């Protein structure tokens, strides 16, 4: 009986991770590559954003050309984070982007968070309206999700266009740390792609 109990406990730990998967492909709406880490509790999708998209988006929000250039020099992904656990399981997810790590050519680096950009905009004396628009465009640095909660925003990587890298994710489920590594993600290249047209 003790042996059977031990096996069952082992399976409880093995099965959740066994059901985790990385899905890649082309995002239907963006028509650009995506990488999505899925488990029975979370879904995190990273969709490439073209530098042209970032230039147009932030120019449209009143940023000066030199600031638009600075933003678009970075590798940016549209990121969607979801708690996909059934409501009756009461599984609460938390993350902190400061705990995520980029691995590029064997060297670790951090994402550029809202707080990092706030310091940059202060030194450049960017107007308040633009700072607010930028902050709300980015994925929150820290977030807590109840079942069925989700949100999205841009995540900024201090990498050159076209760079290949791995991303280490960390999150907590009901206070217990979980980890995953997404290998071979790629920043969008600085190329022009004509918008898709409807049929």
Protein Blocks (a to p, Z undefined) as FASTA:
>chain_A
ZZmmmmmmmmmmmmmmmmgccdddddfklopacdddddfkbccddddddfklmmmmmmmn
opafklmmmmmmpccdddddddfbdfklopacdddfklpccdeehiacddddfklmmmmm
mmnopafklmmmmmmmpccfbdcddehiacdddddddbdehiacdddddddeehiacddd
dehiacdddddddddddZZ
